[in-house]
Amino acid sequence: MGQLEQVEQVDGHSIVSQEEWLVARKALLLKEKEATHLRDAIREARLALPWVKVEKEYVFETPEGKKTLAELFDGRSQLVIYHFMLGPGWAAGCPGCSFMSDHLDGTLPHLNNHDVTMMVISRAPLVEIETYKKRMGWRFPWVSAFGSAFNYDYDVSVTKEQVVRGEATYNFETMPADVSDTEMHGLSSFYKNEAGGVFHTYSSYARGHEDLLGTMMILDRAPKGRNEKGTMDFVKRHDEYADAPKQHACCSK
């Protein structure tokens, strides 16, 4: 009996002919199409969710002065809020939230033209927000919920009572709470009708809006993928990266 033909391996991947690769790629394409159709179905279900009228009048600190939630729409009928983890007194914003925020500026003209205002909200006072925003070089609107119940009502900040009790609500579930972790991230959407009524239409937390991270979507298609030991463990604030790893000169000849 002849020896079994050994398949060449490079970094754990089989090296095959173009024809064999095409067979494997077409099999994966079927799964990708299934995922696309499932995403379409989820999008339709998301749009079909019932709404909740916002009865409380929340007030925020903005660069133009105090504004209500209704005023944050800036003349449009739709408002999408990213809940950014920056608490009072923090030296810097959450690295993961900063990573997310790096993706926002380029979307603004497209969203605004489509009747959507994009807004970032944190519980830190406005002066602290403005300092970090300047450091990062961002342009998107970012306001403060300091002194407001907004972050608590939308389950992205933990109250002192919840810390004492040792549990809070996040991602629609009960989770442990302690004094070292009082801010969480999320995304919430609102609608304002012609009569001025404001309605909460959607919220997501944890990895629920991960597909907004364009960098991750590109990495998912790179040869090494996300190459992470834990979720987003490689992410830093964009001004904290050292020079990116480069191929050794002897390998590039």
Secondary structure as GFF3:
##gff-version 3
##sequence-region A 1 253
A	DSSP	beta_strand	9	10	.	.	.	ID=ss1
A	DSSP	beta_strand	13	14	.	.	.	ID=ss2
A	DSSP	alpha_helix	18	47	.	.	.	ID=ss3
A	DSSP	beta_strand	52	53	.	.	.	ID=ss4
A	DSSP	beta_strand	59	62	.	.	.	ID=ss5
A	DSSP	beta_strand	65	68	.	.	.	ID=ss6
A	DSSP	three_ten_helix	70	73	.	.	.	ID=ss7
A	DSSP	beta_strand	78	83	.	.	.	ID=ss8
A	DSSP	alpha_helix	95	101	.	.	.	ID=ss9
A	DSSP	three_ten_helix	105	107	.	.	.	ID=ss10
A	DSSP	alpha_helix	108	113	.	.	.	ID=ss11
A	DSSP	beta_strand	116	122	.	.	.	ID=ss12
A	DSSP	alpha_helix	126	136	.	.	.	ID=ss13
A	DSSP	beta_strand	142	144	.	.	.	ID=ss14
A	DSSP	alpha_helix	150	153	.	.	.	ID=ss15
A	DSSP	alpha_helix	160	165	.	.	.	ID=ss16
A	DSSP	beta_strand	167	170	.	.	.	ID=ss17
A	DSSP	beta_strand	173	176	.	.	.	ID=ss18
A	DSSP	beta_strand	186	192	.	.	.	ID=ss19
A	DSSP	beta_strand	198	205	.	.	.	ID=ss20
A	DSSP	three_ten_helix	210	212	.	.	.	ID=ss21
A	DSSP	alpha_helix	214	219	.	.	.	ID=ss22
A	DSSP	three_ten_helix	249	251	.	.	.	ID=ss23
###
